[in-house]
Amino acid sequence: MKQLSRYKALKVIHDTQGRIFSASFIKKDGTTRHMVARIGVTKNQKGGTNGASAKNNLVTVYDMLKGGYRMINLKTLLTLKASGETYEVV
């Protein structure tokens, strides 16, 4: 398993260009979540503002298993699997 910084993890997520990836992270309530997700999905969008920004380290993704939009906090990201590579985020 390769090690990856949080900044480079964001780059790996954006480099997927809509392909499916998986991530494990710690949720706000302290539990660990494993998610299979994609970025760039426009299905079922509604109006409003996106709460994610580079300032608060959130990435908006589409959760493939739950069928809805979720946010991944890069500060609590544990592992990332994309393009056949598995990374440990440090």
Contact map, one row per residue, 1 for C-alpha under 8 A:
111000000000000000000000000000000000000000000000000000000000000000000000000000000000111100
111100000000000000000000000000000000000000000000000000000000000000000000000000000000011100
111110000000000000000000000000000000000000000000000000000000000000000000000000000000001111
011111011000000000000000000000000000000000000000000000000000000000000000000000000000001111
001111111000000000000000000000000000000000000000000000000000000000000000000000000000000011
000111111100000000000000000000000000000000000000000000000000000000000000011010000000000011
000011111110000000000000000000000000000000000000000000000000000000000000000000000000000000
000111111111000000000000000000000000000000000000000000000000000000000000000000000000000000
000111111111100000000000000000000000000000000000000000000000000000000000010000010000000010
000001111111110000000000000000000000000000000000000000000000000000000000010000000000000000
000000111111111000000000000000000000000000000000000000000000000000000000000000000000000000
000000011111111100000000000000000000000000000000000000000000000000000000000000000100000000
000000001111111110001000000000000000001000000000000000000000000000000000000000000100000000
000000000111111110000000000000000000001000000000000000000000000000000000000000000000000000
000000000011111110000000000000000000000000000000000000000000000000000000000000000000000000
000000000001111111111000000000000000001000000000000000000000000000000000000000000110000000
000000000000111111100000000000000000001100000000000000000000000000000000000000000000000000
000000000000000111110000000000000000011110000000000000000000000000000000000000000000000000
000000000000000111111000000000000000011000000000000000000000000000000000000000000000000000
000000000000000101111100000000000001110000000000000000000000000000000000000000000100000000
000000000000100100111110000000000001110000000000000000000000000000000000000000011110000000
000000000000000000011111000000000111100000000000000000000000000000000000000000011100000000
000000000000000000001111100000000111100000000000000000000000000000000000000011111000000000
000000000000000000000111110000011110000000000000000000000000000000000000000011110000000000
000000000000000000000011111000011100000000000000000000000000000000000001100111100000000000
000000000000000000000001111111111000000000000000000000000000000000000000000111000000000000
000000000000000000000000111111111000000000000000000000000000000000000000100100000000000000
000000000000000000000000011111100000000000000000000000000000000000000000000000000000000000
000000000000000000000000011111100000000000000000000000000000000000000000000000000000000000
000000000000000000000000011111110000000000000000000000000000000000000000000000000000000000
000000000000000000000000011111111000000000000000000000000000000000000000000000000000000000
000000000000000000000001111001111100000000000000000000000000000000000000000000000000000000
000000000000000000000001111000111110000000000000000000000000000000000000000000000000000000
000000000000000000000111100000011111000000000000000000000000000000000000000000000000000000
000000000000000000000111000000001111100000000000000000000000001110000000000000000000000000
000000000000000000011110000000000111110000000000000000000000001110000000000000000000000000
000000000000000000011110000000000011111000000000000000000000111110000000000000000000000000
000000000000000001111000000000000001111110000000000000000000111100000000000000000000000000
000000000000110111100000000000000000111110000000000000000001110000000000000000000000000000
000000000000000011000000000000000000011111000000000000000000110000000000000000000000000000
000000000000000001000000000000000000011111100000000000000000110000000000000000000000000000
000000000000000000000000000000000000000111111000000000000000000000000000000000000000000000
000000000000000000000000000000000000000011111000000000000000000000000000000000000000000000
000000000000000000000000000000000000000001111100000000000000000000000000000000000000000000
000000000000000000000000000000000000000001111110000000000000000000000000000000000000000000
000000000000000000000000000000000000000000011111000000000000000000000000000000000000000000
000000000000000000000000000000000000000000001111100000000000000000000000000000000000000000
000000000000000000000000000000000000000000000111110000000000000000000000000000000000000000
000000000000000000000000000000000000000000000011111000000000000000000000000000000000000000
000000000000000000000000000000000000000000000001111110000000000000000000000000000000000000
000000000000000000000000000000000000000000000000111110000000000000000000000000000000000000
000000000000000000000000000000000000000000000000011111011111000000000010000000000000000000
000000000000000000000000000000000000000000000000011111111110000000000000000000000000000000
000000000000000000000000000000000000000000000000000111111100000000000000000000000000000000
000000000000000000000000000000000000000000000000000011111000000000000000000000000000000000
000000000000000000000000000000000000000000000000000111111100000000000000000000000000000000
000000000000000000000000000000000000000000000000000111111110000000000000111000000000000000
000000000000000000000000000000000000000000000000000111011111000000000011110000000000000000
000000000000000000000000000000000000000000000000000110001111100000000011110000000000000000
000000000000000000000000000000000000001000000000000100000111110000001111000000000000000000
000000000000000000000000000000000000111110000000000000000011111000001111000000000000000000
000000000000000000000000000000000000111110000000000000000001111100111100000000000000000000
000000000000000000000000000000000011110000000000000000000000111111111100000000000000000000
000000000000000000000000000000000011110000000000000000000000011111110000000000000000000000
000000000000000000000000000000000011100000000000000000000000001111100000000000000000000000
000000000000000000000000000000000000000000000000000000000000001111110000000000000000000000
000000000000000000000000000000000000000000000000000000000000011111111000000000000000000000
000000000000000000000000000000000000000000000000000000000000011101111100000000000000000000
000000000000000000000000000000000000000000000000000000000001111000111110000000000000000000
000000000000000000000000000000000000000000000000000000000001111000011111000000000000000000
000000000000000000000000000000000000000000000000000100000111100000001111100000000000000000
000000000000000000000000100000000000000000000000000000000111100000000111110010000000000000
000000000000000000000000101000000000000000000000000000001110000000000011111110000000000000
000001001100000000000000000000000000000000000000000000001110000000000001111110000000000000
000001000000000000000000000000000000000000000000000000001000000000000000111110000000000000
000000000000000000000000111000000000000000000000000000000000000000000000111111000000000000
000001000000000000000011110000000000000000000000000000000000000000000001111111110000000010
000000000000000000000011110000000000000000000000000000000000000000000000000111110000000111
000000000000000000000011100000000000000000000000000000000000000000000000000011111000011110
000000001000000000001111000000000000000000000000000000000000000000000000000011111100011110
000000000000000000001110000000000000000000000000000000000000000000000000000000111111111000
000000000001100100011100000000000000000000000000000000000000000000000000000000011111110000
000000000000000100001000000000000000000000000000000000000000000000000000000000001111100000
000000000000000000000000000000000000000000000000000000000000000000000000000000001111110000
100000000000000000000000000000000000000000000000000000000000000000000000000000001111111000
110000000000000000000000000000000000000000000000000000000000000000000000000000111101111100
111100000000000000000000000000000000000000000000000000000000000000000000000000111000111110
111100000000000000000000000000000000000000000000000000000000000000000000000001110000011111
001111001000000000000000000000000000000000000000000000000000000000000000000011110000001111
001111000000000000000000000000000000000000000000000000000000000000000000000001000000000111
